[in-house]
Amino acid sequence: MGVSLAALLLAAMDSTVVSTLLPAMMRDLGGSGTAPWLVSGFILAQTLAAPLFGSLSDAVGVRTAFALACILFAMGSGWVALAPSVSMAIAARILQGLGAGGIVILVYTFVAQASGPNDRPKRQGMISGIWGIAAILGPLLGMAVEFMAGWRWVFLLNLPILGVLLYLLLTRLPTLDQPAGTPALDPVGLVLISLGVTAGLLAMTPASTGLAAPWRTICILAAAGIAGVLAVRCLSKAPERTALISGPGMAAIGATAAAAFILYATITFLPIFLQTDLHKPVAAASMIVLAGSLGWVLGSLACGRVLAKLGYRKVALAAAVLMATACALLGLSALMEWWLGLMGAEFLLGLGMGGVANTTLLAAQNHSAPGRLGTTTGTIQLARSLGGVIGVNLFAALTNLMNSSTPWALSMGSSAPGTQGYALALFSLLPVAALAAIAALKLPITYATAGKEMSSSTAAGTGEQS
């Protein structure tokens, strides 16, 4: 457990550290116009890694897949440290992101496989706490190492740490390779999903990353075409070969994607709103991000303590209602230009996200088909990542639309011209929270695995509907 959490902390910190290193990296490498790809390339690869390593762990076992992810992460880290140009650094960050994404998804899979359903809620809550620690430590340690030794050492220091973790992984951890099942996806399916996700994410990437409009159109068409091919393949194959996860898992996908849509949209654009429209300092904007992250961690921990007692449906539904309440409070606080209200509402939003994210993951894992735990975990993580990316891009378009189509804004007595547009965009997140609540109603009522529910319903003569 300790080895996997240490690897997760390292991977999570590298997803946040580059934001503080970008100025120094651009001074050394040049190519400031492509600088955002040092971040978005990492995120793209990290998202893509979820289905790839999830399916791989089902095919060869968690430990073998975990070792491969650590090796890729180490290779990417070393390449970034030695990169002579920004294009090389971007390629290295993509490789590093692939390894980091594999580590993240395999830690969740490892914990689920190494613990029973009764222990999973608390342990998954502990994993979520790692993200809160990384969000704080990553930028701070990055600035400290960059100041003392230069930005390249931030990545070089990963190598000895990963070496120790890889040694412990192969020599000290119990072998978890025996329960490997039949891969849920064939190689062609994996390639198609990878290409489709890549094209879709590139199409939704903000224009600030430098992707020209014609290429974005090509990516949209490619993603749609690949989705059609995947649909035809699914219809032409036996259901047991193509069903990734169970019914509760499908509800979990909808709830976690909707929740991520809301949280990532607000946590990305509220700091911009505070600085550009309300003219608040950077510290105030940072507090919004910290409040959302802290809420997510505390919500996950609280969920781990009450989930077994209250059941999936009650916890997920309460968390979705909390997110809806937070969206309404965010809209009201934006109208009143009250940044402390925005921070408090974002904290509540994080609490709700923690409850939804942890509950949906456990519902899907506990009801996954035999030999499909890695694929199930990867699918949930992929849905969460895609929900976040879609939320960020659609919320950006929505705020622009609201600001351009609200000529009454200045007549409301606001000192900030964009306040009403942002408020309307925040209020419009309420239907998305409602979708998360509807999906939560489709989750099983009681906390139990599929096997337990099946046996209990057989004994009683009537089963509880999930």
C-alpha atoms as one frame of an Amber mdcrd trajectory, in Angstrom:
protein
   0.000   0.000   0.000   2.779   2.424   0.936   4.695   1.805  -2.303   1.627
   2.375  -4.465   0.673   5.561  -2.588   4.230   6.914  -2.925   4.129   6.272
  -6.674   0.745   7.976  -6.893   2.018  11.013  -4.980   4.953  11.335  -7.370
   2.721  11.063 -10.445   0.162  13.505  -9.032   2.827  16.068  -8.140   4.221
  15.991 -11.670   0.782  16.879 -13.005   0.821  20.136 -11.000   4.499  21.083
 -10.846   4.990  22.264 -14.443   2.701  25.266 -14.036   5.291  26.830 -11.730
   8.222  25.803 -13.955   6.903  27.083 -17.296   8.636  30.509 -17.202  12.042
  28.956 -16.491  11.531  26.185 -19.054  10.575  28.685 -21.740  13.651  30.795
 -21.007  15.885  27.767 -21.607  13.982  25.987 -24.371  12.219  28.800 -26.246
   8.999  28.178 -28.141   6.712  30.107 -25.819   3.783  29.710 -28.246   3.747
  25.950 -27.667   4.257  26.167 -23.905   0.673  25.078 -23.052   1.366  21.707
 -24.655   3.802  20.930 -21.838   0.679  20.756 -19.666  -2.038  19.658 -22.088
   0.186  16.983 -23.683   0.726  15.438 -20.254  -3.012  15.557 -19.483  -3.918
  14.083 -22.875  -1.561  11.131 -22.373  -2.700  10.688 -18.770  -6.315  10.456
 -19.929  -5.422   8.036 -22.705  -3.571   5.781 -20.254  -6.725   4.935 -18.278
  -8.320   2.434 -20.702  -4.945   1.186 -21.938  -3.471   0.260 -18.553  -6.838
  -0.808 -17.167  -7.195  -3.433 -19.883  -3.495  -4.325 -19.667  -3.777  -5.065
 -15.939  -6.633  -7.481 -16.652  -4.495  -9.215 -19.275  -1.116  -9.502 -17.523
  -1.848  -8.570 -13.904  -1.580  -5.401 -11.868   2.040  -5.714 -10.778   3.434
  -6.230 -14.282   1.389  -3.327 -15.655   2.431  -1.177 -12.674   6.113  -1.874
 -13.370   5.675  -0.861 -17.007   3.948   2.390 -15.989   6.809   3.237 -13.604
   9.379   2.573 -16.336   7.541   4.832 -18.815   7.244   7.545 -16.175  10.989
   7.312 -15.428  11.905   7.412 -19.127   9.712  10.465 -19.654  11.149  12.230
 -16.610  14.725  11.679 -17.754  13.882  12.811 -21.275  12.268  16.042 -20.016
  15.345  16.778 -17.886  17.691  16.337 -20.864  15.441  17.878 -23.534  17.342
  20.381 -25.728  14.209  21.974 -27.228  10.584  22.600 -26.370   9.382  20.066
 -28.963  11.487  17.359 -27.319  10.209  18.417 -23.898   6.599  18.145 -25.102
   7.215  14.646 -26.491   8.857  13.668 -23.211   5.937  15.070 -21.203   3.539
  12.966 -23.299   5.561   9.840 -22.477   5.713  10.882 -18.828   1.957  11.482
 -18.804   1.317   8.011 -20.197   3.322   6.492 -17.340   1.727   8.775 -14.759
  -1.769   7.924 -15.981  -0.927   4.242 -15.760   0.285   4.664 -12.182  -2.886
   6.509 -11.174  -5.306   3.975 -12.604  -3.293   1.001 -11.358  -3.140   2.320
  -7.797  -6.944   2.382  -7.719  -7.013  -1.112  -9.246  -4.329  -2.416  -6.875
  -6.174  -1.156  -3.805  -9.469  -2.622  -5.038  -7.857  -5.975  -5.792  -5.825
  -6.154  -2.572  -8.750  -5.296  -0.276 -12.260  -6.592   0.197 -15.386  -4.521
  -0.433 -15.641  -3.598   3.259 -12.147  -2.059   3.274 -12.332  -0.364  -0.106
 -14.239   2.819   0.861 -11.692   3.935   3.472  -8.705   2.998   1.332 -10.048
   4.719  -1.763 -10.669   7.787   0.411  -7.001   7.707   1.449  -6.003   7.659
  -2.213  -8.073  10.772  -2.849  -6.214  12.486  -0.003  -3.002  12.066  -1.997
  -4.345  14.461  -4.633  -4.860  17.177  -2.051  -1.316  16.739  -0.762   0.075
  16.785  -4.310  -1.856  19.945  -5.203  -0.038  21.735  -2.376   3.383  20.053
  -2.392   3.867  19.929  -6.168   4.112  23.668  -6.879   5.946  24.397  -3.607
   8.627  21.724  -4.075   8.923  22.608  -7.751   9.660  26.245  -6.933  12.153
  25.259  -4.218  14.126  22.832  -6.421  14.041  25.215  -9.392  15.393  28.028
  -7.214  18.201  25.912  -5.738  19.275  23.723  -8.664  17.274  24.539 -11.800
  14.070  23.152 -13.299  15.744  20.098 -14.869  16.477  18.685 -11.415  12.780
  18.596 -10.637  12.499  15.790 -13.201  15.891  14.187 -12.530  14.953  13.630
  -8.892  12.140  11.364 -10.064  14.641   8.778 -11.324  16.176   7.533  -8.032
  12.771   7.642  -6.335  11.200   5.597  -9.114  14.130   3.184  -9.009  13.528
   2.478  -5.321   9.777   2.167  -5.834  10.251  -0.218  -8.754  12.595  -2.400
  -6.682  10.121  -2.556  -3.803   7.267  -3.230  -6.206   9.010  -6.250  -7.725
  10.520  -7.686  -4.549   8.321  -6.776  -1.594   4.744  -6.479  -2.774   2.568
  -9.596  -3.017   2.140 -10.881  -6.531  -1.222  -9.820  -7.880  -0.710 -11.247
 -11.339  -2.534 -14.559 -10.835  -6.143 -13.272 -10.997  -5.671 -11.722 -14.418
  -8.681 -12.319 -16.637  -9.453 -12.149 -20.327  -8.806  -8.656 -21.695 -12.100
  -6.824 -22.100 -10.875  -5.154 -25.280  -9.097  -6.659 -28.254  -5.963  -4.893
 -29.584  -7.858  -3.313 -32.491 -10.481  -1.990 -30.083  -7.787  -0.506 -27.849
  -6.160   1.255 -30.791  -9.503   2.637 -31.961 -10.427   3.899 -28.496  -6.991
   5.498 -28.126  -7.269   7.274 -31.474 -10.858   8.346 -30.800 -10.079   9.760
 -27.365  -7.010  11.567 -28.714  -8.962  13.116 -31.597 -11.819  14.103 -29.299
  -9.560  15.714 -26.716  -7.608  17.592 -29.385 -10.877  18.853 -30.852 -11.942
  20.157 -27.445  -8.539  21.616 -26.573  -8.649  25.400 -26.092  -7.327  27.477
 -28.980  -4.616  28.823 -26.670  -2.696  25.586 -27.165  -2.023  26.541 -30.763
  -4.164  24.003 -32.650  -5.518  25.663 -35.792  -9.271  25.669 -36.473  -9.078
  23.387 -39.582  -7.214  20.765 -37.576  -9.821  20.980 -34.837 -12.531  20.288
 -37.442 -10.560  17.311 -38.745 -10.251  15.988 -35.185 -14.022  16.293 -34.648
 -14.731  14.346 -37.846 -12.113  11.728 -36.963 -13.543  11.251 -33.460 -17.070
  10.888 -34.858 -15.913   8.391 -37.479 -14.003   6.280 -34.977 -16.995   6.318
 -32.613 -19.132   4.951 -35.459 -16.620   2.183 -36.193 -16.521   1.242 -32.510
 -20.324   1.114 -32.383 -20.421  -1.239 -35.404 -17.754  -3.456 -33.814 -19.710
  -3.624 -30.559 -22.926  -4.583 -32.350 -21.165  -7.287 -34.359 -19.557  -8.979
 -31.333 -21.009 -11.069 -28.546 -22.249  -8.985 -25.579 -19.878 -10.683 -23.153
 -16.923  -9.611 -25.299 -17.916  -5.969 -25.517 -19.650  -5.150 -22.215 -17.050
  -3.167 -20.300 -18.915  -2.805 -17.050 -22.226  -3.695 -15.420 -25.459  -1.733
 -15.113 -24.355   0.039 -11.901 -21.149   0.877 -13.727 -23.063   2.650 -16.488
 -24.848   4.792 -13.891 -21.475   5.470 -12.285 -20.093   6.691 -15.617 -22.912
   9.211 -16.029 -22.712  10.530 -12.470 -18.922  10.904 -12.338 -18.738  12.539
 -15.792 -21.433  15.093 -14.859 -19.768  15.868 -11.514 -16.355  16.302 -13.141
 -17.939  18.570 -15.781 -19.045  20.976 -13.031 -15.971  20.910 -10.814 -13.336
  21.276 -13.525 -15.294  24.032 -15.270 -15.603  26.119 -12.115 -12.137  25.442
 -10.736 -10.629  26.512 -14.083 -12.595  29.699 -14.782 -13.472  31.116 -11.364
  -9.840  32.212 -10.747  -9.915  33.980 -14.135 -13.229  35.655 -13.241 -11.853
  36.813  -9.901  -8.752  38.385 -11.433 -10.133  39.859 -14.662 -13.659  40.937
 -13.647 -13.516  41.389  -9.880  -9.848  42.506  -9.878  -8.911  40.313  -6.932
  -5.269  39.365  -6.267  -3.723  36.089  -7.357  -3.880  34.830  -3.769  -7.681
  35.101  -3.786  -7.874  33.166  -7.060  -5.566  30.478  -5.652  -7.822  30.116
  -2.624 -10.694  29.113  -4.933  -8.631  26.244  -6.359  -7.464  25.215  -2.899
 -11.042  25.263  -1.563 -12.273  22.966  -4.336  -9.348  20.573  -3.928  -9.667
  20.478  -0.144 -13.405  19.849  -0.421 -12.776  16.937  -2.802 -10.326  15.331
  -0.369 -12.610  15.757   2.655 -15.638  14.585   0.693 -13.814  11.410  -0.350
 -12.694  10.708   3.201 -16.198  11.274   4.583 -17.665   9.065   1.867 -15.291
   6.267   2.843 -16.626   6.338   6.396 -20.364   6.364   5.676 -20.734   4.520
   2.368 -21.014   0.998   3.796 -23.683   2.157   6.253 -25.791   4.387   3.979
 -25.349   2.639   0.631 -24.379   3.851  -2.824 -27.585   5.609  -3.784 -28.068
   7.789  -0.711 -24.442   8.968  -0.632 -24.224   9.704  -4.364 -27.606  11.430
  -4.411 -26.777  13.587  -1.366 -23.449  14.522  -2.965 -25.151  15.447  -6.272
 -27.722  17.595  -4.426 -24.852  19.287  -2.580 -23.218  20.071  -5.934 -26.487
  21.536  -7.242 -26.771  23.708  -4.128 -23.175  24.829  -4.594 -23.870  25.782
  -8.238 -26.763  27.986  -7.117 -24.597  29.587  -4.419 -21.828  30.196  -6.958
 -24.257  32.012  -9.242 -25.608  34.166  -6.417 -22.097  34.960  -5.143 -21.026
  35.965  -8.655 -24.003  38.319  -8.937 -23.092  39.884  -5.599 -19.367  39.916
  -6.494 -18.668  38.177  -3.173 -15.429  36.249  -3.495 -15.655  34.667  -0.036
 -19.044  33.277  -1.037 -17.473  31.885  -4.211 -14.745  30.209  -2.162 -17.252
  28.674   0.263 -19.470  27.435  -2.561 -16.467  25.929  -4.353 -15.566  24.093
  -1.142 -19.095  22.634  -1.039 -18.745  21.711  -4.702 -15.532  19.848  -3.893
 -17.269  18.016  -1.036 -19.969  16.872  -3.429 -17.419  15.836  -6.036 -15.569
  13.753  -3.458 -18.775  11.946  -2.559 -19.790  11.314  -6.164 -16.321  10.290
  -7.354 -15.630   7.827  -4.556 -19.121   6.313  -4.565 -19.277   5.810  -8.318
 -15.818   4.259  -8.467 -16.630   1.780  -5.700 -20.041   0.949  -7.174 -18.434
   0.107 -10.508 -15.544  -1.840  -8.949 -17.729  -3.865  -6.611 -20.045  -4.835
  -9.475 -17.384  -5.448 -12.117 -17.356  -8.730 -13.993 -14.704 -11.310 -13.015
 -11.336 -10.453 -14.506 -12.493  -6.953 -15.532 -11.529  -4.883 -12.466  -8.783
  -2.964 -14.268 -10.947  -2.229 -17.291 -13.802  -1.082 -15.082 -11.551   1.243
 -13.080  -9.996   2.626 -16.252 -13.393   3.278 -17.803 -14.594   5.252 -14.771
 -11.378   7.294 -14.732 -11.685   7.958 -18.468 -15.301   9.127 -18.023 -14.222
  11.489 -15.248 -11.395  12.944 -17.348 -13.586  13.400 -20.423 -16.310  15.007
 -18.319 -13.763  17.489 -16.996 -12.374  18.346 -20.440 -15.851  18.786 -21.935
 -16.895  20.908 -18.950 -13.946  23.275 -19.285 -14.474  23.843 -22.993 -18.272
  24.128 -22.953 -18.211  26.427 -19.936 -15.754  28.694 -21.767 -18.090  28.849
 -24.763 -21.075  29.391 -22.477 -19.523  32.322 -20.610 -18.579  33.970 -23.886
 -22.132  33.513 -25.158 -23.687  34.853 -21.955 -21.399  37.874 -21.841 -22.095
  38.754 -25.472 -25.884  38.295 -25.251 -26.667  40.104 -21.989 -26.896  43.827
 -22.847 -28.816  44.329 -19.603 -25.687  43.482 -17.595 -24.637  47.046 -16.956
 -28.170  48.047 -15.957 -28.069  45.680 -12.992 -25.792  48.003 -11.062 -22.757
  45.750 -11.271 -19.281  47.193 -11.314 -17.973  44.215 -13.312 -19.317  43.967
 -16.908 -18.902  40.190 -17.091 -20.524  39.406 -13.747 -24.002  38.598 -15.046
 -22.616  36.451 -17.856 -20.565  34.404 -15.409 -23.499  34.163 -13.005 -25.808
  32.874 -15.747 -23.169  30.365 -16.839 -22.844  29.145 -13.245 -26.620  28.828
 -12.858 -26.701  26.849 -16.108 -24.605  24.149 -14.425 -27.668  23.195 -12.361
 -29.087  20.877 -15.086 -25.726  19.075 -15.195 -25.944  18.523 -11.433 -29.483
  17.230 -11.999 -28.084  14.696 -14.478 -25.621  13.529 -11.809 -28.541  13.125
  -9.377 -30.602  11.148 -11.927 -27.644   8.841 -12.563 -27.194   8.423  -8.783
 -30.781   7.145  -8.553 -29.765   4.283 -10.845 -27.084   3.063  -8.448 -27.790
   0.132  -6.108 -29.380   1.060  -2.784 -27.247  -1.001  -0.417 -23.479  -1.245
  -0.297 -22.719  -4.753  -1.532 -20.923  -6.514  -4.323 -22.801  -8.067  -7.201
 -22.193 -11.494  -5.745 -23.629 -10.568  -2.354 -26.717  -8.983  -3.877 -27.281
 -12.024  -6.053 -27.052 -14.471  -3.184 -29.286 -12.419  -0.913 -31.936 -12.001
  -3.581 -31.918 -15.736  -4.247 -32.417 -16.492  -0.585 -35.256 -14.012  -0.236
 -36.974 -15.001  -3.434 -37.053 -11.394  -4.641 -34.026  -9.308  -5.494 -33.572
  -5.656  -4.833 -33.455  -3.803  -8.098 -30.274  -1.883  -8.824
